[in-house]
Amino acid sequence: TETIKQKFNILQEKDFFSHASIANSSNRFRKAMYEYCVNNLTPDKLLKSSRADATFFQLVEENKPTRALVRALNGVEKALEDIFSLSVARPNDNEQDAIAEARVARYRK
């Protein structure tokens, strides 16, 4: 079995806490998740969440950092709610968002 030190070495090797997998995402929720992680989260707080478990570490090892992050954030109080709020309150800085909102506006007419 892997030791705790080996688990933490994997996090360091994969540079998990840089959140590079979502840093330049065009997805509004992932952008908000990145913003939340950078501004409101510490590695300690994330790892203390009830969802930083064996499945979390397995996802990191399998190069699925976004899934691992969402799993861990699910255990951080109000994290997902705050991320959702950030994602819907984000101004349109993306052409695709503007196109989507124009479609919704046309549909409402």
C-alpha positions, 0 to 999 in steps of 0.5 A: 500500500502507498504511504501518506508521503507517497500520496503527497509526492504524487500531488507535488509531481503532478503540480495539482495545486497550481490548478493548471488543468482549469487555468485557461478553460473557456468553460464558465464554471471551470473559470469560476472554479479556478478563481475560487481556488486561487482566491479562497482555498489553501491546499490544507483546506482542500485536503481536510475536506471529507472528499480528499479520499482514496478516490480523490488520489486515484483520480489525481494519479489517473490524470483527472485533476478536474474531477479530483478537484470537484470531488474535493471541493464537494467536501468544502463548505459552500465551495460549489455554491460559491463557484456556481455564483461566480460562474453565473455572475461573470461578465461576458468576456467570451464571444461564445457566451455572447452568442449563447445569450443572444440566442436566449434573448431571441428565444424569449421574444 
